[in-house]
Amino acid sequence: MTDRDADPYQAIEDLLDEIQLKHFDQAERLGDYRRLVEDARHDPTDDNVRLARSLPGAKYFVTTEYIRQLWLKLEVELAKTFGEAG
């Protein structure tokens, strides 16, 4: 028997934890992007401008889609645990 079988709320908690961690990752990534833009602002070398221009980047979009998919899974787990919304 898995933790999820013993406690139906565990799947919800696991998904919320994962969503929260991904949002922390996104916040860190945005901080990195902000630093790149600031570098380009104060030192507009070709490399700094090229990096800033490429924002927000593939990682941001991939992680955003991953979070969206996690929310869909969470909705399924909530429906299984609490029943369908009326």
C-alpha positions, -999 to +999 in steps of 0.1 A: +000+000+000+014+034-010+011+066+010-014+078-015-036+047-009-034+051+029-041+089+027-060+102-002-049+137+007-012+128+001-016+130-037-030+165-033-001+175-009+025+161-033+011+180-062+009+212-042+045+207-031+057+202-067+037+232-079+052+254-052+087+242-059+083+250-096+070+285-088+101+290-066+122+279-096+104+303-119+109+332-094+146+324-093+147+322-131+130+356-133+156+370-110+183+357-133+165+373-163+162+406-144+200+405-138+206+399-175+185+429-185+203+450-159+236+440-173+225+450-208+212+483-194+245+492-178+269+474-201+253+470-235+278+447-250+268+425-279+267+395-256+247+412-229+222+426-253+219+392-271+212+374-238+186+400-227+169+399-261+164+361-259+142+364-228+122+348-214+136+317-229+125+282-235+130+270-199+105+295-186+079+284-212+085+247-206+082+251-168+051+272-172+035+245-193+046+219-167+029+239-139-002+241-160-002+203-164+003+198-127-028+220-120-048+197-143-036+167-123-044+185-091-080+191-103-084+154-110-071+145-075-094+171-059-124+156-078-114+121-067-110+132-031-139+156-027-162+146-055-172+166-086-181+202-082-219+208-083 
